Amino acid sequence: MLIRSVIAGACLLAAPAALAQPADQKAGQNALNWEIFQKLYPKRAIAAREEGAVGFVVDLDSKGEVTRCKVTHSSRHPLLDEETCQLVTLHAQFTPDPALGPSQTKSHQGLIAWKLP
């Protein structure tokens, strides 16, 4: 299955957290996110022939775990938008930020352009 422009989306997922990372580590994280989303195109969306770009913003805790995901740009398919946030929350890898306190979060923006195979 192909997700067009996911590399750009994966870069956006990791970019702010990865600014202090060595280039190899950032590339590895982006490749991991790419691999995850490539395999996870929602089967229901494929059957319904849904595709489109979904922009989102996530809040991350100090461990790099998603505490909230909100769609900022709709694919015009509400279920695909919702499924994108679910997939990002459950499967995307973000860099921990130990400088954040226990109740602090930081935001990152991303984009996944779902393209039917």
C-alpha positions as CSV (number, residue, x, y, z in Angstrom):
1,M,0.0,0.0,0.0
2,L,1.2,3.5,-0.8
3,I,0.9,6.6,1.2
4,R,2.0,9.5,-1.0
5,S,3.9,12.2,0.9
6,V,4.1,10.4,4.1
7,I,7.8,11.0,4.2
8,A,6.9,14.7,4.4
9,G,4.3,13.9,7.1
10,A,6.8,11.8,9.0
11,C,9.3,14.6,8.8
12,L,6.7,16.9,10.2
13,L,5.9,14.4,12.9
14,A,9.5,14.3,14.0
15,A,11.0,17.6,12.9
16,P,10.6,19.8,16.0
17,A,11.6,17.0,18.4
18,A,14.4,15.9,16.1
19,L,16.1,19.3,15.7
20,A,18.7,18.4,18.3
21,Q,19.1,14.8,17.0
22,P,21.9,13.7,14.8
23,A,20.8,13.4,11.2
24,D,21.0,9.6,11.2
25,Q,18.7,9.3,14.2
26,K,16.2,11.7,12.6
27,A,16.3,9.7,9.4
28,G,15.8,6.5,11.2
29,Q,12.8,7.8,13.1
30,N,11.2,9.2,9.9
31,A,11.8,5.8,8.2
32,L,10.1,4.0,11.0
33,N,7.1,6.3,10.9
34,W,7.0,5.9,7.1
35,E,7.1,2.1,7.4
36,I,4.3,2.1,10.0
37,F,1.9,4.3,8.1
38,Q,2.6,2.5,4.8
39,K,1.2,-0.7,6.3
40,L,-1.7,0.8,8.2
41,Y,-3.8,2.4,5.5
42,P,-7.3,1.8,7.0
43,K,-8.9,-1.2,5.2
44,R,-12.3,0.4,5.6
45,A,-11.0,3.5,3.8
46,I,-9.5,1.4,1.0
47,A,-12.9,-0.4,0.6
48,A,-14.7,2.9,0.5
49,R,-12.1,4.4,-1.9
50,E,-11.2,7.2,0.5
51,E,-8.0,9.2,0.1
52,G,-6.8,12.6,0.8
53,A,-4.4,14.7,3.0
54,V,-5.1,14.8,6.8
55,G,-3.3,17.5,8.7
56,F,-3.0,17.1,12.5
57,V,-1.5,18.4,15.6
58,V,-0.4,16.2,18.5
59,D,0.5,17.1,22.1
60,L,3.4,15.0,23.4
61,D,4.4,14.3,27.0
62,S,8.0,14.1,28.2
63,K,8.2,10.4,27.1
64,G,7.3,11.3,23.5
65,E,3.8,9.8,23.9
66,V,0.8,11.4,22.3
67,T,-1.6,12.8,24.8
68,R,-4.0,14.4,22.3
69,C,-4.5,14.5,18.5
70,K,-6.6,16.9,16.6
71,V,-7.3,17.1,12.9
72,T,-6.3,20.5,11.5
73,H,-6.9,19.7,7.8
74,S,-9.6,17.3,6.7
75,S,-9.4,14.8,3.9
76,R,-13.2,15.4,3.5
77,H,-13.7,11.8,4.8
78,P,-14.5,12.1,8.6
79,L,-13.7,8.5,9.3
80,L,-10.4,8.7,7.6
81,D,-9.6,11.8,9.6
82,E,-10.5,10.1,12.8
83,E,-8.6,6.9,11.9
84,T,-5.5,9.0,11.1
85,C,-5.4,10.4,14.6
86,Q,-6.0,6.9,16.0
87,L,-3.0,5.6,14.0
88,V,-0.8,8.5,14.9
89,T,-1.7,8.1,18.6
90,L,-1.1,4.3,18.6
91,H,1.8,3.9,16.2
92,A,3.9,7.0,15.5
93,Q,7.3,7.3,17.2
94,F,8.3,10.6,18.7
95,T,11.5,11.6,20.5
96,P,11.2,11.9,24.3
97,D,11.9,15.3,25.8
98,P,13.0,14.8,29.5
99,A,13.2,18.6,29.9
100,L,9.4,18.7,30.1
101,G,7.8,18.5,33.5
102,P,5.3,15.8,34.5
103,S,2.3,17.9,33.5
104,Q,3.8,19.7,30.5
105,T,3.3,18.9,26.9
106,K,4.5,20.2,23.6
107,S,2.8,20.3,20.2
108,H,3.9,19.0,16.8
109,Q,2.2,19.3,13.5
110,G,2.0,16.6,10.8
111,L,0.4,15.6,7.6
112,I,-0.4,12.3,6.0
113,A,-1.5,12.3,2.4
114,W,-3.3,9.0,2.0
115,K,-3.3,7.8,-1.6
116,L,-5.1,4.6,-2.7
117,P,-2.9,1.8,-4.0
